[in-house]
Amino acid sequence: MIKVLIVDDDNLVRKGLMSILPWEQYNMEVVGEAKNGEKALAFLASNQVDLLLTDLAMPVMSGMELMRIVRKQYPHIFIVVLTLHQDFEYIQECLRLGAIDYIAKVEMEQENFGEVMLRVKARIMEEQLKNGSSFESGEVRSKEAAMFYDVTTETSLHSINENMLSELKKRGQALGWVHRASEFERFLEDLQNMQLPPAKLTSFLHSQLMAWDRVYASVTEKQIEPPDKFHSWLEVKEWLYGVRELLVDAIGKAQYSEEVKDCIARAVQAMHDELAGSVHASEMAKRVNMSRSYFSQCFKDLIGMTFNEYLRHIRMEKAKDYLQYTQKTIQWITENTGYTDQKYFSRVFHEKTGMLPSEYRQATQSVVRLSE
């Protein structure tokens, strides 16, 4: 569990962040709050903190000064800046001081709270993957890895090849292993041979799950249970086998070859990636080297909807997120969900939800305000 300290001179902002953001869903826990840098340092002196979320403009001690001190005294703590400033040079200074990300306060009104949390969690994972950070010494980590993989300590002390890890990450996110047993076994073998420290391995799997879950949730409207803490490589293998079974059930049927299933999985991922653009079945079929008619047949059989039905479904789901969690205009949402005509978008949305976009926004955002 990532322990979080929130620092802001505005009590309402602190309470709002503590209550409205889905901390537990992203394996985070708010363990404290402080109204300025001095109070924050006092808290850090006697409490464990992994993530510091701090405002910049505060009395007594500013966020900038707090960051400088934390970087020296608590280098393991990740820092995310909460700011009103969106000036590029100002943001660059924060990043130079060691912040892994920043959240403009207007984002809390304009973005899906889950997207903000996902971005922060992803940045933490990236940093952990980059430097292998955990909160223990190298000796402890090496012994832990030796026990985890059931190997000698000397074997587990090898250095991590970041290029190989990056390549493994790409292979995992490509989803080819979902339908190809041999590729899945190679993925498992290569991941085991990397012998990542347990904390780094868990971070790697969390980063992979973000890509896997996007495809799985779009078909099933459910999420894959994320890993908490593994005690051995055997537990990792069992969890990955379970994930593969879930993905096969969601996007695969036995009557099609592994190659066909792989093509459809790649098409689904591309549809999510390019949601705001012009997405056509004919172009997607060419991209995955299938004929238009066969592609359409396979897509419907494997996904349970036609290509256009599925495209409309994920566009409407994204539109609902924008309407509920942002203040973007209807025209902006229209364009960023792949539509060119606002009236047509509104008609499609009404057919899907029974409400006009403006009505849906009013209904859902009033619920959000009541929960604050």
Helices and strands as residue ranges (DSSP letters): E 2-7, H 11-20, G 24-26, E 28-34, H 37-44, E 51-55, H 63-73, E 78-83, H 88-96, E 101-104, H 107-110, H 113-131, H 138-149, G 155-157, H 162-174, G 176-178, H 181-194, H 198-220, H 233-251, H 258-273, H 281-287, H 292-303, H 307-325, H 330-336, H 342-353, H 357-371
